[in-house]
């Protein structure tokens, strides 16, 4: 992620992976071994991830988008169904539902935190009902490292008979602390009887990186078994615990054991597998997750101090009380109109000073595909959040003084 020359100071991108020699050695060990894919590194990572987030099971996959597709497919979401998705998210949360054949009921978000709450989800459900859609799932997005209010959303899902698909691409390591208990993101919500799954992304700018990678976690054995089958073409090499093989004469030998070459496909799946090369990298990174989270928290605390003199033109991300975030983004809020500078000009000026920035996100309901499909929706919270957000550099290799650099550059550009 190269930037302009700024003398002896390195360019600061908004996000960047942190790879060390242990990571490189882990990948090299796979390259020197027998399995480049479908080998032991994948299952080792799945076990470690499930243990880390407090889930009963985890299925690793090719990327976060694949994780969303697997979650929706495993829940049986398809044509005639609808999924509630906040408009403040990356394209994949909605497009994966549409790939499944479902409609998307876009929800508004809080303009300061960028998170979908219960009221916004209820409004989206009501709009879907008026359109004649059958809502099947809520897909809250844990934005920038903070969670949506999951106690309330889980209660809503339970009351409405909806499944829950948590898009936690930003939130590995985040802990929900509502109700006096600590629940790691990824542990799931067993009270949601229609199904509860969490999806992660391990893209290089995320807290831990696989290069490209994702995962689905959950607690229902049958649901997770379906996720696992769908990840690998819908293939089943061992008999279904409840029903066995559909064709036992072909599947079993004379002693009743499964023939070693045999497999069955009960339904079409995907090739969404993660390779052992990627799994080795992300497994190594998972071992440093706590350090990454701690460093990001330190940098965010420094941002809060250094940006305070720039208020009200610049404000740090709005904090919510129900979680202890593992920060993925420093999505600052800037009053561009009051500063008399448009966002593009501010970004260009910061880049010239060696500071990279990004916008997270253009509200998805404003994308041409969705506008053609649903018309122009009025979601003022999402539009307000979009108008003021600018993601500042945040990654573990940053020095404390880099935060000073960013704050000084902002002051110079906005004054």
Secondary structure, DSSP 8 states (H G I E B T S, - for coil): -----BTTB--B-S------HHHHHHHHHHHHSS-SBSSHHHHHHHHHHHHHHT-SEEEEESSHHHHHHHHHHHTT--TTEEEEEESSS-HHHHHHHHHTT-EEEEE---TTT----HHHHHHHHHHHHHTT-EEEEEE-B--TT----HHHHHHHHHHHT-EEEEE-TT-TT-EE-GGG--EETTS--TT-TT-EEEEEE-BTTSSS--BS-EEEEES-HHHHHHHHHHHBTTEESS--TTT--S-HHHHB-TTS-B-TT--EESS---B---BHHHHHHHHHHHTTHHHHHHHHHHHHHHHHHHHHTTTTTEE-----TTEE-----EEEEE-HHHHT--HHHHHHHHHHTTB--B-----GGGSHHHHHHH-----HHHHHHHHHEEEE---TT--HHHHHHHHHHHHHHH-
